Amino acid sequence: MFLRICCFITASLILFTATGLFAQVASQGTADDTTETLRRASTMRDKIIQKLITRIEQLEKKVSQLEKNEKNVSRPEPATETEAGIAVSETFDNSMVQEDTEDTIKGSAANNTGLVLDEPDSKEQERLIRAAFEHTLIERGGLLLPPYTYAIESSFSYVHSSVDNILIDGFTVLPVLVVGDIVSQRVRRDQFLGAMSARLGLSWDSQVEFRVPYGYMKRRTYSADNEEEILSDSGFGDIELAFSHQFYKSWGEWPDLLTTLRWKSDTGDSPFTSDRGNIFLGTGYHSLNLSFAAVKVIDPVVYFGGINYSFNLATTESIGRYDPGDSYGFNLGMAIALNLSNSISFSYDQQFALHSELDGESISGSYLNTGVFSVGSSYTFTDYLTVDFSLGVGLTSDSPDVVISTAFPFRGKF
């Protein structure tokens, strides 16, 4: 419609100019000259009119093509003609192309951030956003596998810890007088831990997990007189079995709530059975851990947190009845989806271990306070394979100095 109006205005202006020229020539010269001039002006006017008719026909064809393309949800390319009438069409086409380009850029940016999807279904949006950091949530008990979906995961961790000890072999007479030997030791411990885990999603928002760890540990002890002692051992750790259930699924502002009950066995080498001194990969006792987790999705960020309590069961060994103290703690964190394939996460894990007892007597120095701050990243190669990497730094004296972990979960469906 806009093109037709422009064509009509252009034709009217040219006709008006030609008519004025005709009238001006008619008012000058003699009769013969006037007749010849009028004849030439008339011929010129006919040519102009014919040319205008040709231009109008061309514009009508372009308008028809435009309307046809608009019905087929496609945009014509900008015209390349430079004539006066076609220039209007070119301007109109360029404006439409610019609008289409802006719409395309907006759509691409929205899809790249994962915030705006073509599908209006909010459940589908939440599912796609969670897919970028689902491994982080699954590891922390904040997300369960769909029913009849399984995940097999191989993970590897490196843990380094160090401590400086001062041992006194003797007794003190005064606060500043020690009778006996004072021994200074530096202890460095390196652990390389691997594990195979299998998870299975069940109906009624439930999940089971089975984990088998295997590792290698090396302990170096340096004394003040430059003596070095190296001990190492490898073997299986404590096998774990867990059951998780989502007992509250939020549809509003409240977070989702999940609970996990985990049983840890005593299958690994323990300090009671190890023939390598302080080198062992197991704890030597059974324990039950009950945890509660909360997860809230606020595109494109997920906030998660939880509390846990471990009931450590007593065991009778050659040294007597050993009762490990219970432990409890909490964790807080957030994960940010950079896109539908990659995410980063930040978390803090705090644990408190109560005093252990031997034959009813509290063991001095058995109370532990550990705190680890971790930064992680996950990348999803396909719908079935994900790679997860994390770096943890200990913030208390009882914590390991550094923890580096990587995992390769593979997902499938029955």
Beta strands, then each sheet from edge to edge (+ up, - down):
strand 1: 149-174
strand 2: 177-202
strand 3: 206-223
strand 4: 228-236
strand 5: 240-248
strand 6: 256-264
strand 7: 287-298
strand 8: 301-312
strand 9: 315-317
strand 10: 320-323
strand 11: 327-337
strand 12: 342-353
strand 13: 357-358
strand 14: 361-362
strand 15: 368-380
strand 16: 386-394
strand 17: 402-413
sheet 1: 4+ 3- 2+ 1- 17+ 16- 15+ 12- 11+ 8- 7+ 6- 5+
sheet 2: 9+ 10- 13+ 14-
end
